[in-house]
Amino acid sequence: MNRSVLRMLRGLVWLVAILCAWKLRWTVVSESQASAGDGLQYFQLTQTIKLFHRFAYLPSLPLTFTRLPGYPLFLALIQPARMVGLEEHLIWASRANVMLDLATALLVAAIGRRLRMGQLAQLLGFAAVIVSPPLFMLSTHALSEPLVTCLLTLAVYLALWAKDAQTSGAKDHLALLTGFTLGLAQLVRVDSLLVIPAVLLLLWLAATGSRQRLRLWALCLGVCAVTFAPWPLRNLRLFGSPHFGGSPWIDQDGSPLRLGMMRWYQTWATGRTDGEGFDLFLVARHAPLPPTRPNVITPLMYDDAAERSELVQICSQYSQEGLSPAVDKRFYRLALRRLVRHPFRVLVVLPMRRLVTLWSPMPPYEMGIRSALLHLPDARERWDRFGSMLLLLSLAGACFALSEPGKRRWVAALWLVPVLRSGAFVYLHPIPLQRYFVEALPIVLLFSGYALAWPIARLQELLSVMVRRSDCSEPSL
């Protein structure tokens, strides 16, 4: 079979795969659209941007800095220039998510091609992104994760592409594009910063000398900073502070909340027990915390009767004052005492448990969808097991790839993405659900395809060797 026929067959296979992936995802988002609390705020910001050209939650409210502008601006660009209701907004957002996830899956396949993984591994990696439960569940919600995941995967691909660039100028252009993409991602989610070390390492490996390495870094970081700069400069002018990442914790109205309670949460919460975030849910809605209400105070939160008594006092004071400076200070003091009393537990044991949460399926009440095609929510447990199986395959595939000298450095650089994200979020968030890992998930899932393709390729090589040896051993006439 000549090469032109092979190319046509490969193109046909990829065309069928893309159309099937699009049809699957389009059907899922047609069956289910949902809006979490974050999604409602994105809806408000989008409509205000479109109609009033102001970054505020409502036309009557002052300008805000508590959320980054990238995702609302993206939604405003793709929607009609008129007021749309929440239902229509969700349709636009979820359909955009289909295209974003499809682009992400294609980028994963392209990364596999740059790593010389072969067509089967590329196709399987593409499919893994499409059928990954956290990714298709998030696609039905009007949230920022699909957009930032696509941008970060693109940034990684561009940096990896630099290794195959033939000229110094081509490497420079790719570094510029990488920096621009990273800057856009920063405008969507502040945790995009966690991908920068992996990107810089890829550019370092792609360069041929120290001077070129420094130049690629300078170009990438410089363009990234310039792309992101309008946001902190705007905040500095309006609010007297740059507010680089918005606000780490906000209420349902978009107002920033004091962080003492969150710091206290980090001294006991892990996400391994259902209902741990109940108090955070109530506080974000300015609901009271009556100590006698079930789940407001649980045994996980205190070590002894004296500490429980103090929690009762703090919750009672909060119910009267809200998160006042006095209540916030009491939470900070309690968090500090717990840290001093049990430093190993707070700094090592609890983060290790959170790591399990980050890599485990989300609870059924998180990112729930209804789909007749996927038999959800009835088949949620089976889909969760399937998602965990994909992660295990990815770990195996990464081991296979690391065993090959030609791929080892590049694979190690790529795995900085999930490693750094995992290491950061077990300290940044007291309940780091798998939703916070999805930005790294496409890079991980690439290796699930390689876990299946690698043994097949090794078997083909072994059979080829055996056939050649058999041919050599036959007597000639």
C-alpha positions in Angstrom: 0.0 0.0 0.0 1.6 3.3 -1.1 2.0 6.3 1.2 -0.8 8.4 -0.4 -3.4 5.7 0.2 -2.1 5.4 3.8 -2.5 9.1 4.3 -6.0 9.1 3.0 -6.9 6.2 5.3 -5.5 8.0 8.3 -7.3 11.2 7.3 -10.5 9.3 7.0 -10.0 7.6 10.4 -9.4 11.0 12.0 -12.4 12.6 10.3 -14.6 9.8 11.6 -13.1 10.1 15.1 -13.6 13.9 15.2 -17.2 13.7 13.9 -18.1 10.9 16.5 -16.5 13.0 19.3 -18.4 16.1 18.2 -21.7 14.2 18.0 -21.2 12.6 21.4 -20.4 15.8 23.2 -23.0 17.8 21.4 -25.7 15.3 22.4 -24.5 15.4 26.0 -24.7 19.2 26.3 -28.0 19.2 24.5 -29.4 16.9 27.1 -28.1 18.8 30.1 -27.0 22.3 30.9 -26.4 23.5 34.4 -25.1 26.6 36.2 -23.2 26.3 39.5 -22.9 29.4 41.8 -19.8 30.5 39.8 -21.7 30.1 36.6 -24.4 32.5 37.7 -21.8 35.1 38.4 -20.3 34.6 35.0 -23.7 35.0 33.5 -24.2 38.3 35.2 -20.8 39.6 34.2 -21.3 38.6 30.6 -24.5 40.4 30.2 -23.2 43.6 31.9 -20.1 43.5 29.6 -22.2 43.1 26.5 -24.9 45.6 27.2 -23.2 48.3 29.3 -19.5 47.7 28.6 -18.8 47.6 32.3 -17.1 44.8 34.4 -19.7 44.6 37.1 -22.2 41.9 38.3 -25.2 44.2 37.7 -25.6 47.5 35.9 -26.5 49.2 39.2 -23.5 47.8 41.1 -20.0 49.2 41.1 -17.1 47.8 39.0 -15.5 44.7 40.5 -12.2 42.9 40.6 -13.3 39.7 42.4 -13.3 37.6 39.3 -10.9 37.5 36.4 -12.3 38.9 33.1 -11.2 36.3 30.6 -14.1 34.0 30.6 -16.9 36.6 30.8 -15.2 38.4 27.9 -15.0 35.2 25.9 -18.8 34.5 26.5 -19.6 38.1 25.5 -17.7 37.7 22.2 -19.5 34.4 21.2 -23.0 35.4 22.3 -25.5 37.8 20.4 -25.0 41.4 21.3 -28.3 41.5 23.2 -29.7 40.5 26.6 -30.1 36.7 26.8 -31.7 34.7 29.6 -29.9 32.2 31.7 -31.2 29.3 29.7 -30.0 30.6 26.4 -26.7 31.7 28.1 -26.1 28.1 29.2 -26.8 26.8 25.7 -24.2 29.1 24.2 -21.6 28.3 26.9 -22.1 24.5 26.8 -21.9 24.4 23.0 -18.7 26.5 23.1 -17.4 24.0 25.6 -17.9 21.2 23.1 -15.7 23.0 20.6 -13.1 23.9 23.2 -12.8 20.3 24.4 -12.6 19.0 20.9 -9.7 21.4 20.3 -8.1 20.3 23.5 -8.4 16.6 22.4 -6.8 17.4 19.0 -4.0 19.3 20.8 -3.4 16.2 23.0 -3.1 14.1 19.8 -0.7 16.7 18.3 1.5 16.6 21.5 1.6 12.8 21.0 2.7 13.3 17.4 5.5 15.7 18.6 6.6 12.9 21.0 6.7 10.4 18.2 4.1 8.2 19.9 2.4 6.8 16.8 -1.1 7.1 15.4 -2.7 4.6 17.7 -1.5 6.4 20.9 -2.6 9.8 19.4 -6.0 8.5 18.6 -6.5 6.9 22.0 -5.3 10.0 23.7 -7.8 12.0 21.7 -10.6 9.6 22.7 -9.6 9.6 26.4 -10.1 13.4 26.5 -13.5 13.1 24.9 -14.8 10.4 27.2 -13.1 11.6 30.4 -16.0 12.0 33.0 -14.7 15.2 34.7 -14.2 16.9 31.3 -17.6 16.0 29.8 -19.4 16.8 33.1 -17.8 20.2 33.2 -18.7 20.8 29.6 -22.4 21.0 30.6 -21.7 23.8 33.0 -21.1 27.5 32.1 -17.7 27.5 33.9 -14.2 28.7 32.9 -12.4 25.3 33.1 -12.9 24.2 29.4 -11.5 27.5 28.1 -8.5 27.7 30.3 -7.8 24.0 29.8 -7.7 24.5 26.0 -5.4 27.5 26.3 -3.0 25.8 28.7 -2.8 22.7 26.5 -2.2 24.9 23.5 0.7 26.7 25.4 2.2 23.3 26.2 2.0 22.2 22.6 3.6 25.4 21.3 6.5 25.1 23.7 6.9 21.4 22.7 6.8 22.3 19.1 9.9 24.5 19.6 12.0 21.4 19.8 11.3 20.6 16.2 11.7 24.1 14.9 14.5 24.3 12.4 15.6 27.9 12.8 16.3 30.2 15.7 13.7 32.6 14.4 11.0 29.9 14.4 11.8 29.1 18.0 11.5 32.7 18.9 8.1 32.9 17.3 6.9 29.9 19.1 8.1 31.3 22.4 6.2 34.5 21.7 3.0 32.6 20.9 3.5 30.5 24.0 3.7 33.6 26.1 0.7 35.2 24.5 -1.4 32.0 25.2 -0.2 31.8 28.8 -1.2 35.5 29.2 -4.7 34.8 27.9 -4.9 31.8 30.3 -3.9 34.0 33.2 -6.8 36.3 32.4 -9.2 33.3 32.8 -7.8 31.6 35.9 -5.0 32.7 38.2 -3.9 29.1 38.8 -2.6 29.0 35.2 0.6 30.2 36.8 1.2 26.5 37.7 1.9 25.6 34.1 4.6 28.2 33.5 7.5 26.1 35.0 6.7 23.2 32.7 6.5 25.5 29.7 9.8 27.1 30.6 11.5 23.7 31.0 10.2 22.7 27.5 11.6 25.8 26.0 14.9 25.2 27.8 15.2 21.7 26.4 14.3 23.0 22.9 17.1 25.6 22.9 20.6 24.8 21.7 22.6 27.1 24.0 22.4 29.2 27.1 21.9 32.5 25.2 19.0 31.1 23.2 17.5 29.6 26.3 17.5 32.9 28.1 16.1 34.7 25.0 13.2 32.2 24.7 12.4 32.6 28.4 12.5 36.4 28.1 10.3 36.4 25.0 7.8 34.0 26.6 7.5 35.7 30.0 7.6 39.2 28.5 4.7 38.6 26.2 2.8 36.8 28.9 3.3 39.7 31.3 2.3 42.3 28.6 -0.9 40.3 27.7 -1.9 40.0 31.4 -0.9 43.6 32.4 -4.1 45.5 31.5 -6.0 43.7 34.3 -3.8 44.6 37.3 -3.2 48.1 35.8 -6.9 48.6 35.6 -7.4 47.5 39.2 -4.5 49.6 40.4 -6.1 52.7 38.9 -9.6 51.9 40.1 -9.0 50.2 43.5 -5.5 51.2 44.5 -4.4 47.6 44.4 -3.5 45.3 41.4 -5.7 42.3 42.6 -3.7 40.0 40.2 -5.9 37.0 40.8 -9.2 38.5 41.8 -10.4 37.3 45.2 -9.7 33.8 46.5 -13.1 33.5 48.2 -16.2 35.5 47.4 -19.9 35.4 48.4 -22.8 34.8 46.1 -23.0 38.5 45.3 -19.4 38.6 44.2 -18.0 40.4 47.2 -14.7 39.3 48.7 -14.8 37.3 52.0 -12.2 37.3 54.7 -10.0 34.2 54.7 -9.7 33.3 58.4 -12.3 30.6 58.2 -10.6 29.2 55.1 -7.3 29.0 56.9 -9.0 27.2 59.8 -10.5 24.8 57.4 -7.0 23.9 56.2 -6.1 22.6 59.6 -8.7 19.7 59.4 -10.5 19.4 56.1 -9.5 17.0 53.3 -12.6 16.4 51.2 -12.6 12.7 52.1 -15.8 13.0 54.1 -19.1 14.2 52.6 -20.4 17.5 53.9 -17.1 19.0 55.0 -17.8 22.1 52.9 -21.2 22.7 54.4 -20.0 25.7 56.6 -18.3 27.3 53.6 -21.5 26.9 51.6 -23.5 28.7 54.3 -21.0 31.5 54.8 -20.8 32.2 51.1 -24.6 32.8 51.3 -24.3 34.8 54.5 -26.5 32.2 56.3 -26.1 31.8 60.0 -24.1 29.0 61.6 -26.2 27.9 64.5 -24.0 25.5 66.6 -27.0 23.1 67.2 -27.7 22.7 63.5 -26.5 19.3 62.1 -23.1 19.3 60.3 -22.2 22.9 61.4 -19.8 21.5 64.0 -18.5 18.0 63.5 -15.9 15.9 65.4 -13.4 16.5 62.6 -13.2 20.2 63.5 -11.9 19.9 67.1 -9.5 17.9 69.2 -11.1 18.2 72.6 -14.1 19.6 74.5 -12.4 23.0 75.1 -11.9 23.5 71.4 -15.4 22.5 70.6 -16.7 25.0 73.2 -14.6 27.7 71.4 -16.1 26.7 68.0 -19.6 27.1 69.5 -18.7 30.6 70.6 -17.2 31.6 67.2 -20.2 30.2 65.3 -22.6 32.0 67.6 -20.7 35.2 67.2 -20.6 34.8 63.4 -24.4 34.2 63.4 -24.7 37.7 64.9 -21.9 39.6 63.2 -21.2 37.7 60.0 -17.5 37.4 59.0 -16.6 40.5 60.9 -12.9 41.4 61.6 -13.4 40.0 65.1 -14.8 36.7 63.9 -12.1 36.5 61.2 -9.4 37.1 63.8 -10.7 34.3 66.0 -10.7 31.9 63.1 -7.1 32.9 62.3 -6.0 32.4 65.9 -7.7 29.0 66.1 -6.0 27.9 62.9 -2.6 29.1 64.2 -3.0 27.2 67.5 -3.9 24.0 65.6 -0.9 24.4 63.3 1.5 24.9 66.2 0.0 22.0 68.1 0.0 19.5 65.2 2.4 20.8 62.5 3.1 17.4 61.0 -0.6 16.6 60.6 -1.5 20.0 59.1 1.5 20.3 56.8 2.0 16.6 55.8 -0.8 14.2 56.7 -3.8 16.4 55.6 -2.2 17.4 52.3 -1.5 13.8 51.5 -5.2 13.0 52.1 -6.2 16.0 49.9 -4.0 14.6 47.1 -6.2 11.5 47.1 -9.3 13.8 46.9 -7.7 15.7 44.0 -7.1 12.5 42.0 -10.4 10.8 43.0 -13.9 11.1 41.4 -16.0 14.0 42.6 -18.9 13.3 45.0 -22.3 12.6 43.2 -23.6 16.0 44.1 -20.8 17.8 42.3 -21.1 18.5 38.6 -24.1 16.3 38.3 -25.6 15.9 34.8 -28.6 14.1 33.3 -28.0 12.2 30.0 -30.0 9.4 28.5 -27.1 8.7 26.1 -24.7 8.1 29.0 -27.3 6.7 31.4 -26.6 9.5 33.9 -27.1 10.0 36.8 -27.9 6.3 37.3 -24.5 5.2 35.9 -22.5 7.8 37.7 -20.6 5.2 39.8 -19.6 3.3 36.7 -18.4 6.4 35.0 -16.4 7.4 38.0 -14.7 4.0 38.0 -13.9 4.4 34.3 -12.4 7.8 35.0 -10.1 6.3 37.7 -9.1 3.6 35.3 -8.0 6.2 32.7 -5.8 7.8 35.3 -4.2 4.5 36.3 -3.6 3.8 32.6 -2.0 7.2 32.3 0.4 6.5 35.1 1.4 3.2 33.4 1.8 5.0 30.0 4.0 7.6 31.6 6.2 4.9 33.0 6.5 3.3 29.5 7.4 6.7 28.0 10.0 7.4 30.6 11.7 4.2 29.8 12.5 5.4 26.3 15.6 7.6 26.3 14.4 9.7 23.3 11.2 10.7 25.1 12.4 10.8 28.8 13.2 14.5 29.1 10.1 15.7 27.3 7.8 13.4 29.2 9.3 14.5 32.5 8.8 18.1 31.6 5.1 17.5 30.6 4.5 15.7 33.9 5.5 18.8 35.7 2.0 20.1 34.8 0.0 17.6 36.9 2.8 17.3 39.6 2.9 21.0 40.3 -0.8 21.4 40.2 -1.2 18.5 42.7 1.5 19.8 45.0 0.0 23.3 45.0 -3.7 22.6 45.4 -3.3 20.3 48.5 -2.1 23.5 50.2 -4.2 26.1 48.4 -7.6 24.6 49.0 -8.9 22.7 52.0 -11.2 20.6 49.8 -9.5 20.2 46.4 -12.1 18.3 44.3 -11.1 16.8 41.0 -12.6 19.8 39.3 -9.5 21.7 40.3 -7.3 19.2 38.5 -9.0 19.3 35.1 -6.5 21.8 33.6 -3.8 19.2 33.9 -6.0 16.3 32.9 -5.5 16.4 29.1 -1.7 16.1 29.5 -2.2 13.1 31.8 -4.7 11.4 29.5 -2.3 11.5 26.6 -0.4 8.7 28.3 -3.5 6.5 28.8 -3.4 6.0 25.1 0.3 5.3 25.2 -0.3 2.7 27.9 -2.3 0.7 25.4 -0.3 1.5 22.2 3.1 0.8 23.7 2.7 -2.9 24.4 1.2 -3.4 20.9 4.2 -1.6 19.3 6.7 -3.7 21.4 4.8 -6.9 20.3 5.0 -5.9 16.7 8.8 -5.3 17.0 9.2 -8.7 18.6 7.2 -10.4 15.9 9.3 -8.6 13.2 12.5 -9.7 14.8 11.2 -13.3 15.0 10.2 -13.2 11.3 13.6 -11.9 10.3 15.4 -14.6 12.3 13.2 -17.2 10.7 14.0 -16.0 7.2 17.7 -16.0 8.0 17.6 -19.5 9.3 15.9 -21.0 6.2 18.4 -22.9 4.0 18.9 -21.5 0.5 18.4 -23.8 -2.5 
